Amino acid sequence: MSSPPPRVRGCTDHAPRAGAVHDLSAFPPARPGRTSGTAPADEAHHVVRENRRVTTAHDTRHFASDNYAGAHPEIIDAIAAANVGHAPAYGDDPHTAGLQDVVRAHFGEAATAYPVFNGTGANVVALQAMLPRWGAVVCSASAHVNTDENGAPERVGGLKLLTVPTPDGRLTPELVARQAHGFGDVHRAQPGVVSLTQSTELGTVYRPEEVRALADQAHALGMRVHVDGARLANAAARLGLPLRAFTTDCGVDVVSLGGTKNGLLFGEAVVVLDPAAVDGVGYLRKSGMQLASKMRFVSAQLVALYEGDLWLRSATHANAMADRLRAGIDALGVLDVTLPTEANAVFVRLPADVAAALRRRWRFYDWDPSDGTVRLMCAFDTQPQDVDDLLAALRDALSGRPDA
């Protein structure tokens, strides 16, 4: 069965979500006592029962996005454990209180977490809180806030994005300087925040010294620094560093802390590292429709992810699967990998017929349709066999070409 048309960068994929059932027996290991299984292949279709419930057993793990993956079993356990009796609403519950201790352990004693529903919401709330109504954000042209949030920072947040093109998704002080000017000019939106994505939309990672250079420049100009950390865990896993080593310790002011791409059912958090960098986060979260009434179920997931090592286990595994995929593609010797593989994504140019052959089984995103670049993304539940199967199919598709 062929897949629907591919997702083009910056557009929303409305295809049915994959990953309802996972084989987690190999990587990453669950805590003792956890068991898991795989759905039989003949159940890999929708079954509508008499009560109208739809169950889906998916035997294919795709390479489109880490958002395709389901929730990690330890996260589901945490939600179930939180689902006992009544608890105060809107964040006055013990799970949200416990989350504050968790984020302080990672980011320092001044850190405060504001759980939200999703990454776009985290970014919008954070940037609104960091800027006046006339403020602007300097970011890379490929940043998620610019390409994949349907203009929400500008439409909803009422702020201006000042973008600069980057070769690999990473800002530098020289690139920021192209937009960080015009201070005091009433005719120009005032640059007030530099926003980095870590890891970037192009799968690259900022080193601590790179973050420090950007923060020093921003602070010298009276600006603040925001990090979109939807994949912050993947960056930490690659760098082999604690989270604060390339955020708090490098002068970052606010982090949008990711969860969904690393095994949560839903949920992220605005983590304020410097209280002086924001104003009215709580009010903006409410007016921005990101305040969960039953917040314990968001906070319980974030606690389960970050209290122990689940965040690191899962991100390390996703990165390792991307490394395995990259090594296999390199071994073929005939394809161009267009960017460094530093997190959990591989960017490679595929001939159109080869991409079409792979799409008979897997979903993945076109990144640059003009030259055939696609993004292959690994997740916390991607298995070595998944990667090897994709590589085998890629090898077969290439061998069947006239110029092989």
Secondary structure, DSSP 8 states (H G I E B T S, - for coil): -------BTTS---S----SS---SSSS---TT-------GGG-SEEE-TT--EEE------SS-TTSS---HHHHHHHHHH-SS---STT-SHHHHHHHHHHHHHH-TT-EEEEESSHHHHHHHHHHHHS-TTEEEEEETT-HHHHSSTTHHHHTT--EEEEE--SSS---HHHHHTTS--TT-TTS-EEEEEEEESS-TTS----HHHHHHHHHHHHHTT-EEEEEETTHHHHHHHHT--GGGGTGGGT--EEEE--GGGT-SS-EEEEES-GGG-S-HHHHHHHTT---TTTHHHHHHHHHHHSSSHHHHHHHHHHHHHHHHHHHHHHH-S--B-S---SSEEEEE--HHHHHHHTTT---EEEETTTTEEEEE--TT--HHHHHHHHHHHHHHHHTSTT-
